[in-house]
Each structure stands twice: as structure tokens, then as C-alpha cells.
Amino acid sequence: MKGIILAGGSGSRLYPITQAISKHLIPIYDKPMIYYPLSVLMLADIREILIISTPQHINFYKMILGDGSKVGLKIIYKIQSEPRGLPDAFIVGEKFIADEKVALILADNVFFGQGFTPVLSEASSLKEGAVIFGYYVKNPEEFGVVEFDKNGKVISLEEKPINPKSNYAIPGLYFCDEDVVDNAKSLEPSPRGEIEITDLLKEYLKKEKLRVQLLGRGFAWLDTGTYDGLLEASNFVGTIQKRQGLYIACIEEIAYNKGYITRQDLQKIADTISNTDYGKYLKKISDE
């Protein structure tokens, strides 16, 4: 399976911060925001990754992540010249996907929870159709909402409904089969002029090929698209890391634990940033 991180958009809700920088490069506590979705794909054992961003920001991602080889990945980049909707990521990435299954994650999503890796592994093992996630929220009218029966079968999908049929929001993480590009190409733009992810998922729902996996109370899904969201996410990550002494979304640690890089590779990275807490953490991991 391959992975796509969609890091486009103007980040207008975060003005004036985003006048000169992509919002997905803004730090969430001690790491660029892009590290968090990247770590999710890595935990799902996805090593071939496409990052889609704007013409003015794409080179910043290349500076930070390069070709991914430092952490045992293969990363390439594509430009989305203007926002055309989330499913457009599959169209932009058509050659990259190349008739393989693919996971799409939005770059402003932060996930954390015990047992997340097995959940991702199950989703990434799909044979056909698509897998989405359901996360209980108190304000579902602000999100895409999934309704399902007692057996977990998806019944309906709604985008920011006035009267939600459930309290389960759909986070920005989607696992899809090889049909996703053709499905995306078949969509008509909505009144706001973009093709919608809800309409793409409905194509799978029509064929009864859409599954939902619920993220329970032990999971955190944080939206970082607002000032308050940025602050809350940073405070959350900082609190967990200080309390446990274990880092969230440390891509070098994940790469080492997955066997993508060696102990010597990890030590080399740690030595280059030995004057930082991040470097000291990597050194500690490599010494254990």
C-alpha cells in the first residue's frame, strides 16, 4: 500500500501566521505538523509516500524531509496548484498510485492512542473497497458524519449536517482500493466548486464496499486548523511527552523500531542534533 499526505490549502483560518509559511510546517510542540500524519503512515507500514502541496510551499517540505531515505522511506512530491477538493489528491497522485491500494491522510490531523498500530494494520490490509474511521464528538454538525448500524455497517454519510444522525465524525484518514482514482474522476464539483470526499465515499457506500472502524475513548484526534486547536494539540503532546518520557510522532524512532534504519543510522542522526532535547531522546533510544 502507498500513502498520500495532502498538505495543500492556504491556511486562511490561521492568518497572519500562514502569510509566509504553510500551516503544516507550524510546530505542534516540538515537531513540524507534517511529522504527525507522516508517523501515522509509517505506523501503517507504508513506506512509499507522496506529499502534495502548493507551488510556494513544496520546496520547504523537500528541505525538511528530502527523499525520505534518512528514515527508510521513499518520498516524492507533487504540486496542487489550487484547492480542488480532497479527492483531487488521488487524481494528482494517479501515476504514483499506479493501480495499488492507497491511504490518504490530511496533514493537519493529529492522532494518538494505545493500540493505534493494530487498527492501522487492519485498515491497510483491506482487499477491496474503502475504510474510514469514526470518532465520537459532541459537535458532529461541524464535521463529516458517519451513521452505522449495530453491526458496524455504514448506513449514511453527511457533510456538516444540521441534524446529525450520529455523533461519529470522520477524521481525515482514508484507506482505499485501486478504484479510487476512477471514482474520484467521476465526481462532479459541489456548489462550492470542489469535488467532495463525502461524495467519493458514497461511491463505495453504493456498492456496499465501505467499512468504518471506530476509535474509542482511549484515542485522541485533534484538529489543528485553528489557533485554539494548535494550542490544545501542542499542550497535549507536551503533557504526554513530559509525563511518559516517550515522544509522539518521532519518525526516526518509528523507523528504527520498524527496522527501516539501523542503530548506527539512528545514532548518526542523533549526533547531528545532539544539543537538542530531540537529539538527546534519539541518543537514549539508540543506547537502549
C-alpha positions in Angstrom: 0.0 0.0 0.0 1.1 3.6 -0.8 0.4 6.7 1.1 -0.5 10.3 0.3 -0.3 13.3 2.6 -2.3 16.3 1.4 -0.6 19.4 2.7 -2.3 22.0 0.4 -4.6 24.9 1.0 -3.9 28.4 2.1 -4.4 28.0 5.9 -6.5 31.2 5.9 -8.0 30.4 9.3 -4.5 30.8 10.8 -3.8 34.2 9.3 -1.4 36.0 9.9 0.8 33.0 10.8 0.3 31.5 7.4 1.2 34.6 5.4 4.7 33.2 4.7 4.6 29.6 5.9 2.4 26.5 5.2 0.3 25.7 8.2 1.5 22.1 8.0 5.0 23.3 8.9 3.9 25.1 12.0 5.2 23.3 15.1 3.0 21.1 17.2 5.0 21.3 20.4 8.5 20.2 19.3 7.9 18.9 15.7 6.5 20.3 12.4 2.9 19.4 12.0 3.8 17.3 8.9 5.6 14.8 11.2 2.3 13.7 12.8 0.5 12.4 9.6 3.8 11.0 8.3 4.1 9.0 11.5 0.6 7.6 11.0 1.5 6.2 7.6 4.7 4.8 8.9 2.9 3.0 11.7 0.7 1.5 9.0 3.8 0.1 7.4 3.6 2.4 4.4 7.0 3.4 3.1 6.2 4.9 -0.3 4.7 8.3 0.3 3.5 11.2 -1.9 3.3 14.7 -0.4 1.1 17.1 -2.2 1.4 20.8 -1.5 1.2 24.3 -3.1 3.8 25.7 -5.6 5.0 28.2 -3.0 5.4 25.7 -0.2 6.5 22.4 -1.8 10.3 23.1 -1.5 10.0 23.6 2.2 8.8 20.1 2.6 11.7 18.9 0.4 14.1 20.7 2.7 12.7 19.1 5.8 12.1 15.5 4.6 14.1 15.1 1.4 13.6 11.9 -0.4 12.8 10.1 2.9 15.8 7.8 2.8 17.1 9.1 6.1 14.2 7.3 7.8 13.9 4.4 5.3 11.1 5.9 3.2 10.7 6.8 -0.4 9.1 10.3 -0.6 8.1 12.1 -3.7 6.3 15.4 -4.2 3.6 16.8 -6.4 2.0 20.3 -6.7 -1.7 21.0 -6.4 -1.9 24.5 -8.0 -5.2 25.3 -6.4 -7.7 23.7 -4.0 -9.9 21.4 -5.9 -11.2 19.2 -3.1 -9.7 16.3 -1.1 -10.4 13.6 -3.8 -8.3 15.6 -6.2 -5.3 14.2 -4.2 -6.0 10.8 -5.8 -6.1 12.4 -9.3 -2.9 14.3 -8.8 -1.3 11.1 -7.5 -2.7 8.8 -10.2 0.8 7.8 -11.6 2.1 7.4 -8.1 -0.8 5.2 -7.0 -0.3 3.1 -10.2 -3.2 0.6 -9.6 -2.2 -0.1 -6.0 -4.2 0.5 -2.8 -3.6 3.8 -1.1 -4.1 5.7 2.2 -4.8 9.4 2.2 -4.2 11.5 5.3 -4.7 15.2 5.7 -1.6 17.0 7.0 -3.4 18.8 9.8 -4.6 15.7 11.6 -3.0 14.5 14.9 -3.9 11.0 16.2 -2.8 9.4 19.4 -3.9 6.3 21.3 -2.8 3.0 22.6 -3.4 0.2 20.1 -3.4 2.5 17.2 -0.9 0.4 15.2 -3.1 -2.7 15.1 -6.0 -0.5 14.0 -3.9 0.9 11.2 -2.7 -2.6 10.2 -6.2 -3.9 9.9 -7.2 -0.9 7.8 -4.2 -1.2 5.5 -4.9 -4.9 4.9 -8.2 -4.2 3.1 -8.8 -6.4 0.0 -11.3 -4.1 -1.7 -13.4 -1.0 -1.0 -12.6 1.7 1.5 -12.1 2.0 5.2 -12.9 5.2 7.2 -12.8 5.9 10.9 -15.4 7.1 13.3 -14.6 9.3 16.3 -17.2 10.3 18.8 -17.6 14.1 19.2 -20.0 16.4 20.9 -20.4 18.7 17.9 -20.9 16.5 14.9 -22.5 19.2 12.9 -19.1 20.7 12.3 -17.7 17.5 10.6 -18.5 14.8 8.1 -20.6 12.3 9.9 -21.0 8.6 9.5 -24.1 6.6 10.5 -23.9 2.9 11.0 -25.9 0.0 12.4 -25.2 -2.2 15.4 -23.0 -4.4 13.3 -20.9 -1.5 12.2 -22.3 -1.4 8.7 -22.3 2.1 7.2 -25.8 3.4 6.5 -25.2 7.0 5.5 -22.6 9.8 5.2 -23.4 13.5 5.7 -21.2 16.6 5.4 -21.7 19.1 8.3 -25.4 18.1 8.7 -27.8 20.4 10.6 -29.4 17.4 12.3 -26.6 14.8 12.5 -27.7 11.1 12.5 -24.9 10.2 14.8 -22.1 11.7 16.9 -19.3 10.0 15.0 -17.2 12.3 13.0 -15.0 11.1 10.1 -11.3 12.0 10.7 -9.1 12.9 7.7 -7.7 9.4 7.2 -8.9 7.2 4.4 -7.8 3.8 3.1 -9.0 3.0 -0.4 -8.6 0.3 -3.1 -7.4 0.6 -6.7 -10.7 2.0 -7.9 -10.2 5.3 -6.0 -8.7 7.2 -8.9 -11.6 6.4 -11.3 -14.1 7.1 -8.6 -12.5 10.5 -8.0 -12.5 11.3 -11.7 -16.2 10.6 -11.9 -17.2 13.2 -9.3 -19.0 16.4 -10.1 -18.0 19.6 -8.2 -20.2 20.7 -5.4 -21.8 24.2 -5.2 -18.5 25.4 -3.7 -16.7 24.4 -6.8 -14.7 21.4 -5.4 -15.1 17.7 -5.5 -16.0 16.4 -2.1 -14.6 13.5 -0.1 -18.1 12.6 1.2 -19.2 12.1 -2.4 -16.2 9.8 -3.1 -17.0 7.7 -0.1 -20.6 7.5 -1.2 -19.5 5.8 -4.3 -18.1 3.0 -2.2 -21.2 3.0 0.0 -23.4 2.5 -3.0 -21.5 -0.7 -3.8 -21.6 -1.8 -0.1 -17.8 -1.6 0.0 -17.3 1.0 2.7 -16.3 0.0 6.2 -15.9 2.1 9.4 -13.6 1.4 12.3 -14.4 3.2 15.5 -11.7 5.0 17.5 -12.7 4.6 21.1 -12.3 6.6 24.3 -8.6 5.9 24.5 -7.9 7.7 21.3 -7.3 11.4 20.7 -8.0 13.0 17.4 -7.0 16.7 17.3 -7.9 19.3 14.7 -5.0 21.8 14.3 -6.7 24.2 11.8 -7.4 26.9 14.3 -5.4 28.9 16.9 -7.1 27.1 19.8 -6.6 23.8 18.0 -2.9 24.4 17.6 -2.5 25.4 21.3 -4.5 22.4 22.5 -2.5 20.0 20.3 0.8 21.4 21.5 -0.2 21.2 25.1 -1.5 17.7 24.7 1.7 16.4 23.0 3.9 18.3 25.6 2.0 16.9 28.5 2.2 13.3 27.3 5.9 13.5 26.4 6.9 15.1 29.7 4.8 12.7 31.8 5.9 9.5 30.0 9.2 10.4 28.6 8.2 8.9 25.3 7.8 11.0 22.2 4.7 11.2 19.9 5.3 11.2 16.1 9.1 10.7 16.4 9.6 9.5 12.8 13.2 8.4 13.5 12.2 6.2 16.4 9.4 4.6 14.4 11.8 4.0 11.5 14.3 2.3 13.9 11.6 0.2 15.6 10.2 -0.9 12.3 13.7 -1.9 11.1 13.8 0.7 8.3 17.1 2.1 9.7 19.8 0.6 11.8 21.1 1.6 15.2 24.1 3.2 13.6 21.7 5.3 11.4 19.8 6.4 14.4 23.0 7.3 16.3 24.2 9.3 13.3 21.0 11.4 13.2 21.2 11.9 17.0 24.8 13.1 16.8 23.9 15.9 14.3 21.4 17.4 16.7 23.0 16.4 20.0 22.4 19.8 21.5 18.6 19.5 21.4 16.2 17.5 23.6 15.1 15.7 20.4 18.6 14.6 19.7 19.1 13.5 23.3 15.9 11.4 23.0 17.2 9.7 19.9 20.5 9.1 21.6 18.7 7.5 24.5 16.7 5.2 22.2 19.8 4.1 20.3 21.7 3.4 23.5 18.9 1.2 25.0 
